[in-house]
Amino acid sequence: MKERRKGWREWRPAGSTLFIMLGVASYLLLRELPPDSSLALVQQSGVLNVCHPSTLAPFVDSDGDTVSGTEAELARRVAASIGVRVNWNLQPGWGQAPDPVDWGLRPESCDVLVGGIVTSSETQALMQLLPYDRVPWVLLTREGTPRNLGILANHWGLLGDQVFDWGDRHGYSYLSFESAGEAAKSAESGEVDAILALRPEAEQVAKTLPAWTARPVEDLPAAELNVGLWKTRITLKRAVKRAIEHQKSCCLDTGSRLRDPNGVEQ
């Protein structure tokens, strides 16, 4: 057996020293990794590929030739800040299955995703979320005591069960709708006498129901709306985030709509 010298202690690094050594090693390793080129590739191509559903008014609405809506306008401004134009990439299967792969959604098809994406554990696991607004739920009701509720819970990431449970707790019979237009038609026909939706969609429906009353719903949590990007695209994420923060500070109103620098609503 090897004999230790009297008074000799084997040297071991202190915890703080070990932490510093690991930090330096990590830095050197990361420095050797190739830089992320996602922003450079977008700028070289001259286009920002934006994936979106066919319609989710007032966020996105496509007639086959043009794309409009509040998030479509936000995507245009983000692209302009990068110095490129938007290439719209319609995803007709958007939201039709739990797994986005089953929609036909492919990472190589999209630089940015828009379409009422809500913060949740599901969406956070799939992509990098860049929030641009936080909106409450709003209840629209006709005069009298409403009993038949129309619910708009058609957002990627939205916890529909939470909203349907709210309807149960308040004694409603309810129907679920895929779009603000469908909900408005149902209200006009008398099929429902109340509509529950996030504020931007409630405002969209209210345009056709001027006699109905709107009130915020205090016992449902507000939803955070986002622009989505894939997690590996770091430099593109930074550029898009800067553009969104600028639009939030200069031009976003309380209805999730954008104004131009002269104050005109888009």
Contacts in CASP RR format, 6 or more apart in sequence:
PFRMAT RR
TARGET T0000
AUTHOR 0000-0000-0000
METHOD contacts of the structure
MODEL  1
MKERRKGWREWRPAGSTLFIMLGVASYLLLRELPPDSSLALVQQSGVLNV
CHPSTLAPFVDSDGDTVSGTEAELARRVAASIGVRVNWNLQPGWGQAPDP
VDWGLRPESCDVLVGGIVTSSETQALMQLLPYDRVPWVLLTREGTPRNLG
ILANHWGLLGDQVFDWGDRHGYSYLSFESAGEAAKSAESGEVDAILALRP
EAEQVAKTLPAWTARPVEDLPAAELNVGLWKTRITLKRAVKRAIEHQKSC
CLDTGSRLRDPNGVEQ
13 21 0 8 1.000
35 235 0 8 1.000
36 232 0 8 1.000
36 233 0 8 1.000
36 234 0 8 1.000
36 235 0 8 1.000
36 236 0 8 1.000
37 235 0 8 1.000
38 111 0 8 1.000
38 232 0 8 1.000
38 233 0 8 1.000
38 234 0 8 1.000
38 235 0 8 1.000
38 236 0 8 1.000
38 237 0 8 1.000
39 82 0 8 1.000
39 233 0 8 1.000
39 235 0 8 1.000
39 236 0 8 1.000
39 238 0 8 1.000
39 239 0 8 1.000
40 235 0 8 1.000
42 48 0 8 1.000
42 82 0 8 1.000
42 84 0 8 1.000
42 111 0 8 1.000
42 236 0 8 1.000
43 82 0 8 1.000
43 83 0 8 1.000
43 84 0 8 1.000
45 84 0 8 1.000
46 83 0 8 1.000
46 84 0 8 1.000
46 85 0 8 1.000
47 79 0 8 1.000
47 84 0 8 1.000
47 85 0 8 1.000
47 86 0 8 1.000
47 87 0 8 1.000
48 75 0 8 1.000
48 78 0 8 1.000
48 79 0 8 1.000
48 82 0 8 1.000
48 84 0 8 1.000
48 85 0 8 1.000
48 86 0 8 1.000
48 87 0 8 1.000
48 111 0 8 1.000
48 112 0 8 1.000
49 87 0 8 1.000
49 89 0 8 1.000
49 109 0 8 1.000
49 110 0 8 1.000
49 111 0 8 1.000
49 112 0 8 1.000
50 75 0 8 1.000
50 79 0 8 1.000
50 86 0 8 1.000
50 87 0 8 1.000
50 88 0 8 1.000
50 89 0 8 1.000
50 110 0 8 1.000
50 111 0 8 1.000
50 112 0 8 1.000
50 113 0 8 1.000
50 114 0 8 1.000
51 89 0 8 1.000
51 91 0 8 1.000
51 105 0 8 1.000
51 109 0 8 1.000
51 110 0 8 1.000
51 112 0 8 1.000
51 113 0 8 1.000
51 114 0 8 1.000
52 60 0 8 1.000
52 62 0 8 1.000
52 67 0 8 1.000
52 71 0 8 1.000
52 72 0 8 1.000
52 88 0 8 1.000
52 89 0 8 1.000
52 90 0 8 1.000
52 91 0 8 1.000
52 94 0 8 1.000
52 113 0 8 1.000
52 114 0 8 1.000
52 115 0 8 1.000
53 60 0 8 1.000
53 90 0 8 1.000
53 91 0 8 1.000
53 93 0 8 1.000
53 94 0 8 1.000
53 95 0 8 1.000
53 115 0 8 1.000
54 62 0 8 1.000
54 90 0 8 1.000
54 91 0 8 1.000
54 92 0 8 1.000
54 94 0 8 1.000
55 61 0 8 1.000
55 62 0 8 1.000
55 179 0 8 1.000
56 115 0 8 1.000
56 116 0 8 1.000
56 154 0 8 1.000
56 155 0 8 1.000
56 179 0 8 1.000
57 69 0 8 1.000
57 179 0 8 1.000
57 180 0 8 1.000
57 181 0 8 1.000
57 201 0 8 1.000
57 204 0 8 1.000
58 69 0 8 1.000
58 70 0 8 1.000
58 180 0 8 1.000
58 200 0 8 1.000
58 201 0 8 1.000
58 203 0 8 1.000
58 204 0 8 1.000
58 256 0 8 1.000
58 257 0 8 1.000
59 69 0 8 1.000
59 70 0 8 1.000
59 71 0 8 1.000
59 72 0 8 1.000
59 114 0 8 1.000
59 115 0 8 1.000
59 116 0 8 1.000
59 200 0 8 1.000
59 225 0 8 1.000
59 256 0 8 1.000
60 67 0 8 1.000
60 68 0 8 1.000
60 69 0 8 1.000
60 71 0 8 1.000
60 72 0 8 1.000
60 114 0 8 1.000
60 115 0 8 1.000
60 116 0 8 1.000
61 67 0 8 1.000
61 68 0 8 1.000
61 69 0 8 1.000
61 72 0 8 1.000
62 68 0 8 1.000
62 88 0 8 1.000
62 90 0 8 1.000
64 90 0 8 1.000
67 88 0 8 1.000
70 200 0 8 1.000
70 256 0 8 1.000
70 257 0 8 1.000
70 258 0 8 1.000
70 266 0 8 1.000
71 114 0 8 1.000
71 115 0 8 1.000
71 116 0 8 1.000
71 225 0 8 1.000
71 227 0 8 1.000
72 114 0 8 1.000
73 258 0 8 1.000
73 266 0 8 1.000
74 114 0 8 1.000
74 132 0 8 1.000
74 227 0 8 1.000
74 244 0 8 1.000
74 247 0 8 1.000
74 258 0 8 1.000
75 86 0 8 1.000
75 112 0 8 1.000
75 114 0 8 1.000
75 227 0 8 1.000
76 86 0 8 1.000
77 243 0 8 1.000
77 247 0 8 1.000
77 258 0 8 1.000
78 112 0 8 1.000
78 227 0 8 1.000
78 240 0 8 1.000
78 243 0 8 1.000
78 244 0 8 1.000
78 247 0 8 1.000
79 85 0 8 1.000
79 86 0 8 1.000
81 239 0 8 1.000
81 242 0 8 1.000
81 243 0 8 1.000
81 246 0 8 1.000
82 239 0 8 1.000
82 240 0 8 1.000
82 243 0 8 1.000
89 109 0 8 1.000
89 110 0 8 1.000
91 103 0 8 1.000
91 104 0 8 1.000
91 105 0 8 1.000
93 103 0 8 1.000
93 104 0 8 1.000
94 103 0 8 1.000
94 105 0 8 1.000
94 115 0 8 1.000
94 156 0 8 1.000
95 103 0 8 1.000
95 156 0 8 1.000
96 102 0 8 1.000
96 103 0 8 1.000
97 103 0 8 1.000
100 126 0 8 1.000
107 230 0 8 1.000
110 230 0 8 1.000
111 229 0 8 1.000
111 233 0 8 1.000
111 236 0 8 1.000
112 227 0 8 1.000
112 228 0 8 1.000
112 229 0 8 1.000
112 240 0 8 1.000
113 127 0 8 1.000
113 227 0 8 1.000
113 228 0 8 1.000
113 229 0 8 1.000
114 227 0 8 1.000
114 228 0 8 1.000
115 155 0 8 1.000
115 156 0 8 1.000
116 155 0 8 1.000
116 156 0 8 1.000
116 225 0 8 1.000
116 226 0 8 1.000
117 123 0 8 1.000
117 129 0 8 1.000
117 155 0 8 1.000
117 156 0 8 1.000
117 157 0 8 1.000
117 225 0 8 1.000
117 226 0 8 1.000
117 227 0 8 1.000
117 228 0 8 1.000
118 155 0 8 1.000
118 156 0 8 1.000
118 157 0 8 1.000
118 158 0 8 1.000
118 223 0 8 1.000
118 224 0 8 1.000
118 225 0 8 1.000
118 226 0 8 1.000
119 129 0 8 1.000
119 131 0 8 1.000
119 157 0 8 1.000
119 223 0 8 1.000
119 224 0 8 1.000
119 226 0 8 1.000
120 157 0 8 1.000
120 158 0 8 1.000
120 159 0 8 1.000
122 157 0 8 1.000
123 129 0 8 1.000
123 156 0 8 1.000
123 157 0 8 1.000
123 226 0 8 1.000
127 228 0 8 1.000
127 229 0 8 1.000
127 230 0 8 1.000
127 231 0 8 1.000
128 228 0 8 1.000
128 229 0 8 1.000
128 230 0 8 1.000
128 231 0 8 1.000
128 233 0 8 1.000
128 237 0 8 1.000
129 224 0 8 1.000
129 226 0 8 1.000
129 227 0 8 1.000
129 228 0 8 1.000
130 226 0 8 1.000
130 227 0 8 1.000
130 228 0 8 1.000
130 229 0 8 1.000
130 237 0 8 1.000
130 240 0 8 1.000
130 241 0 8 1.000
130 244 0 8 1.000
131 224 0 8 1.000
131 225 0 8 1.000
131 226 0 8 1.000
132 225 0 8 1.000
132 226 0 8 1.000
132 227 0 8 1.000
132 244 0 8 1.000
132 247 0 8 1.000
132 248 0 8 1.000
132 252 0 8 1.000
132 256 0 8 1.000
133 224 0 8 1.000
133 225 0 8 1.000
133 248 0 8 1.000
133 252 0 8 1.000
133 255 0 8 1.000
133 256 0 8 1.000
134 222 0 8 1.000
134 223 0 8 1.000
134 224 0 8 1.000
134 225 0 8 1.000
135 198 0 8 1.000
135 199 0 8 1.000
135 200 0 8 1.000
135 222 0 8 1.000
135 223 0 8 1.000
135 225 0 8 1.000
135 255 0 8 1.000
135 256 0 8 1.000
136 198 0 8 1.000
136 199 0 8 1.000
136 216 0 8 1.000
136 217 0 8 1.000
136 220 0 8 1.000
136 222 0 8 1.000
137 163 0 8 1.000
137 196 0 8 1.000
137 197 0 8 1.000
137 198 0 8 1.000
137 199 0 8 1.000
137 216 0 8 1.000
137 217 0 8 1.000
137 220 0 8 1.000
137 222 0 8 1.000
137 223 0 8 1.000
138 196 0 8 1.000
138 197 0 8 1.000
138 198 0 8 1.000
138 199 0 8 1.000
138 202 0 8 1.000
138 203 0 8 1.000
138 214 0 8 1.000
138 215 0 8 1.000
138 216 0 8 1.000
138 217 0 8 1.000
139 194 0 8 1.000
139 195 0 8 1.000
139 196 0 8 1.000
139 202 0 8 1.000
139 214 0 8 1.000
139 215 0 8 1.000
139 216 0 8 1.000
139 217 0 8 1.000
140 187 0 8 1.000
140 194 0 8 1.000
140 195 0 8 1.000
140 196 0 8 1.000
140 197 0 8 1.000
140 202 0 8 1.000
140 205 0 8 1.000
140 206 0 8 1.000
140 209 0 8 1.000
140 212 0 8 1.000
140 213 0 8 1.000
140 214 0 8 1.000
141 193 0 8 1.000
141 194 0 8 1.000
141 212 0 8 1.000
141 213 0 8 1.000
141 215 0 8 1.000
142 187 0 8 1.000
142 193 0 8 1.000
142 194 0 8 1.000
142 209 0 8 1.000
142 211 0 8 1.000
142 212 0 8 1.000
142 213 0 8 1.000
143 211 0 8 1.000
143 213 0 8 1.000
144 193 0 8 1.000
146 172 0 8 1.000
146 193 0 8 1.000
146 194 0 8 1.000
147 171 0 8 1.000
147 172 0 8 1.000
147 173 0 8 1.000
147 193 0 8 1.000
147 194 0 8 1.000
148 172 0 8 1.000
148 173 0 8 1.000
148 174 0 8 1.000
148 175 0 8 1.000
148 191 0 8 1.000
148 192 0 8 1.000
148 193 0 8 1.000
148 194 0 8 1.000
149 167 0 8 1.000
149 172 0 8 1.000
149 173 0 8 1.000
149 174 0 8 1.000
149 175 0 8 1.000
149 192 0 8 1.000
149 194 0 8 1.000
149 195 0 8 1.000
149 196 0 8 1.000
150 174 0 8 1.000
150 175 0 8 1.000
150 176 0 8 1.000
150 177 0 8 1.000
150 183 0 8 1.000
150 186 0 8 1.000
150 187 0 8 1.000
150 192 0 8 1.000
150 194 0 8 1.000
150 195 0 8 1.000
150 196 0 8 1.000
151 163 0 8 1.000
151 164 0 8 1.000
151 167 0 8 1.000
151 174 0 8 1.000
151 175 0 8 1.000
151 176 0 8 1.000
151 177 0 8 1.000
151 195 0 8 1.000
151 196 0 8 1.000
151 197 0 8 1.000
152 176 0 8 1.000
152 177 0 8 1.000
152 179 0 8 1.000
152 180 0 8 1.000
152 183 0 8 1.000
152 195 0 8 1.000
152 196 0 8 1.000
152 197 0 8 1.000
152 198 0 8 1.000
152 201 0 8 1.000
152 205 0 8 1.000
153 160 0 8 1.000
153 163 0 8 1.000
153 164 0 8 1.000
153 176 0 8 1.000
154 176 0 8 1.000
154 177 0 8 1.000
154 178 0 8 1.000
154 179 0 8 1.000
155 198 0 8 1.000
155 223 0 8 1.000
158 223 0 8 1.000
162 220 0 8 1.000
162 221 0 8 1.000
163 196 0 8 1.000
163 220 0 8 1.000
164 174 0 8 1.000
164 176 0 8 1.000
166 196 0 8 1.000
166 217 0 8 1.000
166 219 0 8 1.000
166 220 0 8 1.000
167 174 0 8 1.000
167 196 0 8 1.000
172 194 0 8 1.000
175 186 0 8 1.000
175 191 0 8 1.000
175 192 0 8 1.000
177 183 0 8 1.000
177 186 0 8 1.000
180 197 0 8 1.000
180 201 0 8 1.000
180 204 0 8 1.000
180 205 0 8 1.000
181 204 0 8 1.000
181 205 0 8 1.000
183 192 0 8 1.000
183 195 0 8 1.000
183 197 0 8 1.000
183 201 0 8 1.000
183 205 0 8 1.000
184 204 0 8 1.000
184 205 0 8 1.000
184 208 0 8 1.000
184 209 0 8 1.000
186 192 0 8 1.000
187 193 0 8 1.000
187 195 0 8 1.000
187 205 0 8 1.000
187 208 0 8 1.000
187 209 0 8 1.000
187 212 0 8 1.000
188 208 0 8 1.000
188 209 0 8 1.000
195 202 0 8 1.000
195 205 0 8 1.000
195 212 0 8 1.000
196 217 0 8 1.000
197 205 0 8 1.000
198 223 0 8 1.000
199 216 0 8 1.000
199 255 0 8 1.000
199 256 0 8 1.000
200 255 0 8 1.000
200 256 0 8 1.000
202 214 0 8 1.000
203 255 0 8 1.000
206 212 0 8 1.000
206 214 0 8 1.000
225 256 0 8 1.000
227 240 0 8 1.000
227 244 0 8 1.000
229 236 0 8 1.000
229 237 0 8 1.000
229 240 0 8 1.000
247 258 0 8 1.000
250 261 0 8 1.000
251 258 0 8 1.000
251 259 0 8 1.000
251 260 0 8 1.000
251 261 0 8 1.000
251 263 0 8 1.000
252 258 0 8 1.000
252 259 0 8 1.000
253 259 0 8 1.000
253 265 0 8 1.000
257 265 0 8 1.000
257 266 0 8 1.000
258 265 0 8 1.000
258 266 0 8 1.000
259 265 0 8 1.000
259 266 0 8 1.000
260 266 0 8 1.000
END
